[in-house]
């Protein structure tokens, strides 16, 4: 187990370039199973979860070639379905929540899939019902082997169908999209997720020969085709990392330029941080965050405190709620943070309270943050990362704090942030991996 040791209280200065989008990568990589032709994908983030999925594809028989540092080619001509019944697959699949994304492509092309109950962050209930009910609508059947914690899904004759998703799940929408792309007839998905990641997947599938319309809306139509071909695809920069860097710059009173952000795909993320008083200069696709001795959280028109809450796209993404919370600790003013999508994501605030932050945890979903306006400095402590986003929030707090902090279980951070310690050292952070 590795540990970060951070000496905080230092201003940072320089440029940061965001990695490719983790949440896009998991579905885009799974889509290579839809064709026997070669697919080349670039701007792949070299993070733990993504590399584990690439390894899993290789174990399945996909021919994987590294073209350059962030670019790989994939050729799924000789997929070994027997591997899905191996103990090795059960172990690897259970450790990676993204493994669930291979079901749709396997059903579409081979009519059969197996998957262990997926792992991932312990941030609350994350059922797979949306995926499985969607496959059922297409004519598939599934068997849940409870004792083995394993699913078997059969779908030899997938047929298009109209469906209303129980929730606008990004991964659920992506999985059903991929299965429907080779089904017979038309599939209509209402209450579909519309995140840029889904839009990217639709663009990729259409470039492979799929027929998908309604891209960017919550109603997608997919007319199944007989076969899909190869393509080249470049992934978007990671919006969660961009938001994390905005919060980092503000909390540490630093001067940071975030390069190549694909502003048009960030939605309201910049605006939400601006509502917390953070100044930013947008130059083309770059975001410059200047030093700010003080940033003031706005109030509502009637004078009541601002609420920042997550929601379904184009609302504020839940993956940045933890970042907004830690950023607010150094602001002037108060804010109510409402994380309504996952009930265990705010429990890391105990660590921030131990560091001296003024936070009232109202219930599992809501916390009031009373900003110190930097008058009361956070202090370094020893803590442990429970999930990816909480881990980076702790890292931001440690960099803003006076004294030395240690963060244990940083493998969680490595699952979502590529070489984060090296990149932060390059702009002046005192961080050591032990």
Secondary structure as UniProt FT lines:
FT   STRAND          4..7
FT   STRAND          13..17
FT   HELIX           22..30
FT   HELIX           31..34
FT   STRAND          38..42
FT   HELIX           48..59
FT   TURN            60..61
FT   STRAND          63..68
FT   TURN            69..70
FT   STRAND          71..75
FT   HELIX           81..85
FT   HELIX           87..94
FT   HELIX           97..101
FT   HELIX           102..110
FT   STRAND          112..116
FT   HELIX           129..137
FT   TURN            138..139
FT   STRAND          141..145
FT   TURN            146..149
FT   STRAND          150..154
FT   TURN            156..157
FT   STRAND          162..164
FT   HELIX           170..180
FT   TURN            181..182
FT   STRAND          186..190
FT   HELIX           196..207
FT   TURN            208..209
FT   STRAND          211..213
FT   TURN            215..216
FT   STRAND          219..223
FT   STRAND          231..234
FT   HELIX           239..251
FT   TURN            252..253
FT   STRAND          255..259
FT   HELIX           263..265
FT   TURN            267..268
FT   HELIX           269..275
FT   TURN            276..277
FT   STRAND          281..283
FT   TURN            284..285
FT   STRAND          286..289
FT   TURN            301..302
FT   STRAND          305..309
FT   TURN            313..314
FT   HELIX           318..320
FT   HELIX           321..328
FT   TURN            329..330
FT   STRAND          332..338
FT   TURN            343..348
FT   HELIX           349..354
FT   TURN            355..356
FT   STRAND          358..363
FT   TURN            364..365
FT   STRAND          366..372
FT   TURN            373..374
FT   STRAND          382..384
FT   HELIX           388..400
FT   STRAND          404..408
FT   HELIX           411..414
FT   TURN            415..416
FT   TURN            418..419
FT   HELIX           420..425
FT   TURN            426..428
FT   STRAND          430..433
//
